[in-house]
Amino acid sequence: MQPTLMTLKILLPFRIFAVQKAVTRIVAETREGAFGLLPQRLDCVAALEPGILIYESNGDDEMYVALDEGVLVKSGQEVLVSVRNAIAGTDLRQLREAVEDEFLTLDEHEQSLRSVMAKLESSFVRRFADFRHD
C-alpha cells in the first residue's frame, strides 16, 4: 500500500504562487537549519528564512523555489507555505543569487526604513511632550 502523498501550496500575499499535488518530500530552510518533511511526519509549524525550498513530486525530478521569509504549516497531508515573495527555477546558482540579491537586500532596506520610522516617531513624541509643557 502506497502512503498518502502531500499537497504543497505556496501562498503569496496577493495570489497563490503554486499548488503541487503528489509531493513525496519537501526540504525547507529555517534559522536552525534545513529540515525535511515526508508524508508520515507529524503536523508542524516552522518559521522560514530566505532560502531555497526543494520538493519532489511522485516520479518527477526535484523542483526548486527561492523563498523570502515566511511560515510553513503542515497539517495532515497538506503543506502550506506562506511567504512574501517566491521565484521558481531549475538553476540552483541563479536561485541562490536571487535570494541573496532580492530577499536579503530587501530585509536591509526594511531595517533602514524601520530605523528612520523609529527616529521620526521619537522626534514626534519629543516635540509633542515639549508642546504640552509650553
N, C-alpha and C positions, 0 to 999 in steps of 0.2 A: 504494500500500500504506500503510495507516494504521499509525503507530507504536504499539508496545505501551504501554498506559497503566499508571499506577501504582495500587497499593493502599495506602491510608493507614490505619494503625491507631494510635489514641490510647489509651495504656495508663495507668491509674492504679494506685496500689499495691494496691488491693483489688478492681479489676474492669477490664474492657475498656470504655472510655468510648464509643468509636466505631470502626466499620470502614466505610470508604468505598472502593468499587471504581471503576474507570474514572476516576481522577483525572488531569486534564491538566496541572495546575500547582499548586505549593504555594509560599507565601511565609511565612517564619518570621523571628523576631527573635532576634539574638544580641547579645553585648556589642559586637561590631564593627559592628553594624547589621543591616538586613534583607537577606535573600538569597532567591533563588528556586530552585526545583527543577523541572526538566522531565523527562519520562521518559528522555531520552537522556543525562542528566547522569551522570557517573561516580559510583561509590559514595562516600559521605562520612559523617562524624560531626560533629555540632555541639552545643555546649552552648547551651541556650536560656535566654533571660532571660524574666521575666514579661512577657507581651505578647499580641498578637493573632496567631493563625495564620490565614492565609487559604488556602483551597483551592477549586479549581474542578473540577467533575466534567464529564464529557463531555455537553455540551448543557445543563447547569444553570447557574444564577447562582452568584456567589461565595458561599461559606459562611464564617462566622467562628467561631473558638473562642478564648476567653480562656484562656491557659495560665499556670500557675505555672512556676517554673524547672524545667528537666529536660534531657533529651537527645534529639536527633533522629538516627536512623541510617537511611541509605539504602543498601540492599543489593539490587542488581538493580532490579526493578520494585516492590519492597516498601519502604515508608517507615514506620518505627516511631517514634512519639513517646511517650516515657515521661516523665510529669510527676506532680507531687504532687497537683494539682488542675486541673480544667478546667470551663469553663462555655461552652455553645454558645448562640448567639443570632444575631439578624439586625440588631439595632440597634448600630452601632459605638460610639456615645456611651455606651450602657449597659454594653457590654462593657469599654470603656476605664475607666469608673468602677469596675467590678468588679475590674479588675486593680489599680487604684490603691488601692481600699479594702480588698480582701481579701488579695491576694497580697503587695503591698508592705508592708502593715501587719503581716502575719504574719511577714515577714522581720525587722521591727523587734522584734517580740515574741521571736522566736528569738534575736536578738542579745542582748537583755536577759537572757533565760534563760541563754544561754551565759556571759554576764558573771557572773551570780550563781553558776552552777556552778563557774566558774574560781575565784571567791573562796572558795567552800566547799572546793574541793579544796586550794587553797593553805593555808587555815586548818587543814585536816585534816593536811596534811603537816607544817606548822609544829608543831602540837600533838603529833604522833607523834614528831617529832625531839626536842622538849622532854621527852617521856616517856622516850625512850631514854637521854637524858643524865642523868635523875634517878636 
